[in-house]
Amino acid sequence: MLSFSVLPWSRLCRWLLVCVALVPLIACSAPVLDQGIGYQMVSPSPDGIGKVYMGREIAQTMGHQGAAWLDRPSRTLQERPIAAIQGLDLAPDAVVADIGAGTGYFATRIARRLPEGRVLAVDIQPEMLALMQQELDNQGITNVEPVLGQIDDPNLPPNSIDLALMVDAYHEFAYPYEIMQGIVQALKPGGRVVLAEYRAENPLIMIKRLHKMSQAQVKAEMAAVGLEWLKTENFLPQQHLLFFQKPDATK
Ligand SMILES: C[S@@+](CC[C@H](N)C(=O)[O-])C[C@H]1O[C@@H](n2cnc3c(N)ncnc32)[C@H](O)[C@@H]1O
């Protein structure tokens, strides 16, 4: 066994030098914690940002340059937006937040079903909001309010919304925990959160790996911010529709 008392000083110095030289190597190969929330930084996958939350690498954000893809005609068959919206079971006066709203594909369709309600359509890309505003003007829709969010904050007033919807969006939020905290704060007691995500459980669904999510993963990430799972609907061709609720502390 080695003992400092018997080690010659020259050997001890050599040992120390080797240890110091190894520190950066160990630091580079191990995941690095980000901000103490539990994010880890790893080497990025081709469609990822190299940031891991609860075992899931976060996907790259879709840039506004690809906005036309959100309004592709084939989407009505692939995602059945009207059926998805009917499944939300919205009251006519509901206040709905569409988080990661993009060009407003869902926001505009939801707004038409809310004669006394409105949609807060949040996105972090001003270019997306500009495209959305153009569409709102074209269609004469006045009950959608575009909201410029921050990467870690949806910028919604507290206690203001009945439902938060995220369609094909949550998996690319770079600060999912902080965004969900902002959403929970903005929900009225008993308010609901609904996510539409392509099913990761099905390898035959031809969507990039990090742009799909499993039910188990979504449930774990929503539980982390205190949301209760209500149900999962599987009537859409390729996506889960997962429903959660903010507990009503007064009950
Ligand atoms: C794939 S698009 C989906 C758009 C829309 N939900 C739809 O289904 O047509 C994802 C959108 O989420 C937005 N996004 C990414 N991170 C966000 C964040 N932290 N807060 C709000 N929006 C975000 C992107 O800018 C992009 O417009």
The ligand as a Gaussian input file, in Angstrom:
#p B3LYP/6-31G(d) Opt

LIG

0 1
 C      -42.638000      23.051000     -34.784000
 S      -43.240000      24.659000     -34.433000
 C      -44.962000      24.312000     -34.095000
 C      -45.845000      25.512000     -34.287000
 C      -47.346000      25.298000     -33.998000
 N      -47.592000      24.814000     -32.685000
 C      -47.983000      24.389000     -35.012000
 O      -48.313000      23.271000     -34.656000
 O      -48.140000      24.814000     -36.162000
 C      -42.609000      25.030000     -32.805000
 C      -42.684000      26.484000     -32.426000
 O      -42.300000      26.608000     -31.052000
 C      -41.632000      27.832000     -30.906000
 N      -40.832000      27.835000     -29.657000
 C      -39.636000      27.245000     -29.427000
 N      -39.248000      27.488000     -28.156000
 C      -40.232000      28.227000     -27.575000
 C      -40.424000      28.772000     -26.275000
 N      -39.516000      28.625000     -25.314000
 N      -41.542000      29.485000     -26.029000
 C      -42.479000      29.659000     -27.008000
 N      -42.344000      29.171000     -28.251000
 C      -41.243000      28.452000     -28.535000
 C      -40.802000      27.956000     -32.165000
 O      -40.419000      29.288000     -32.394000
 C      -41.764000      27.402000     -33.211000
 O      -42.512000      28.422000     -33.816000

